[in-house]
Amino acid sequence: MQAQGNKAFQAGQFEEAIKHFTDAINLDPSNHVLYSNRSASHVSELAFVQQIPTNLASSRVNFSACHFYCLPGHSM
Protein backbone atom coordinates (compact mmCIF):
# COMPACT_ATOMS: atom_id res chain seq x y z
CA MET A 1 0.00 0.00 0.00
CA GLN A 2 2.90 2.34 0.65
CA ALA A 3 4.14 1.80 -2.91
CA GLN A 4 0.65 2.56 -4.25
CA GLY A 5 0.55 5.71 -2.16
CA ASN A 6 3.96 6.79 -3.44
CA LYS A 7 2.87 6.16 -7.02
CA ALA A 8 -0.35 8.15 -6.55
CA PHE A 9 1.58 10.99 -4.89
CA GLN A 10 4.07 11.18 -7.75
CA ALA A 11 1.15 11.30 -10.20
CA GLY A 12 -0.37 14.22 -8.30
CA GLN A 13 -3.32 12.12 -7.12
CA PHE A 14 -3.14 13.29 -3.54
CA GLU A 15 -6.55 12.08 -2.33
CA GLU A 16 -5.75 8.59 -3.59
CA ALA A 17 -2.31 8.77 -1.97
CA ILE A 18 -3.89 9.74 1.35
CA LYS A 19 -6.22 6.75 1.13
CA HIS A 20 -3.35 4.34 0.44
CA PHE A 21 -1.17 5.77 3.22
CA THR A 22 -4.10 5.64 5.66
CA ASP A 23 -4.72 1.98 4.78
CA ALA A 24 -1.02 1.25 5.27
CA ILE A 25 -1.02 3.07 8.64
CA ASN A 26 -3.93 0.91 9.77
CA LEU A 27 -1.81 -2.17 9.01
CA ASP A 28 1.43 -0.79 10.49
CA PRO A 29 0.77 2.08 12.91
CA SER A 30 4.39 2.09 14.09
CA ASN A 31 5.78 3.08 10.67
CA HIS A 32 6.50 6.79 10.99
CA VAL A 33 7.31 7.11 7.28
CA LEU A 34 3.68 6.39 6.41
CA TYR A 35 2.52 9.26 8.60
CA SER A 36 5.07 11.54 6.98
CA ASN A 37 3.98 10.53 3.50
CA ARG A 38 0.32 11.05 4.34
CA SER A 39 1.14 14.44 5.80
CA ALA A 40 3.01 15.42 2.64
CA SER A 41 -0.03 14.37 0.63
CA HIS A 42 -2.25 16.63 2.74
CA VAL A 43 0.16 19.53 2.28
CA SER A 44 0.36 18.95 -1.46
CA GLU A 45 -3.43 18.92 -1.56
CA LEU A 46 -3.37 22.16 0.47
CA ALA A 47 -5.35 20.46 3.24
CA PHE A 48 -3.31 21.95 6.07
CA VAL A 49 -5.81 21.48 8.89
CA GLN A 50 -6.17 17.75 8.18
CA GLN A 51 -2.40 17.31 8.33
CA ILE A 52 -2.02 18.35 11.98
CA PRO A 53 -3.33 15.11 13.58
CA THR A 54 -1.14 13.09 11.21
CA ASN A 55 1.97 15.03 12.26
CA LEU A 56 1.18 14.66 15.93
CA ALA A 57 0.57 10.92 15.59
CA SER A 58 3.81 10.54 13.69
CA SER A 59 5.76 12.35 16.40
CA ARG A 60 4.37 9.92 18.97
CA VAL A 61 5.55 6.98 16.82
CA ASN A 62 9.05 8.36 16.23
CA PHE A 63 9.95 11.05 18.74
CA SER A 64 13.35 11.71 17.15
CA ALA A 65 11.90 12.67 13.76
CA CYS A 66 12.29 16.42 14.15
CA HIS A 67 10.56 17.40 10.93
CA PHE A 68 7.25 16.21 12.34
CA TYR A 69 7.40 19.01 14.89
CA CYS A 70 8.06 21.63 12.24
CA LEU A 71 5.23 20.69 9.89
CA PRO A 72 2.33 21.44 12.26
CA GLY A 73 3.63 25.01 12.57
CA HIS A 74 3.42 25.44 8.84
CA SER A 75 -0.24 24.47 9.00
CA MET A 76 -1.25 27.49 10.99
C-alpha positions, 0 to 999 in steps of 0.5 A: 500500500505504501508503494501505491501511495507513493505512485499516486503521490508522484502522479499528483493524485493526492486524495488517492495517496492519502487513502493508500497511506491511511490503509497502510497506517492501519496495518502498520501504525508504528511506521512513521514514514507512512505518517510523513507521506500522508502528511506530505499528501495533505500539504500537497493537496493544500489540506493543512488542517487535516495534516495536523493530527497526522503530524502529531501521531507521527511524532508519537511513533518516532519522537526523534523525527524532528521534521514532524514538529516543524510541519504542524507550525506550517499548518497554521 
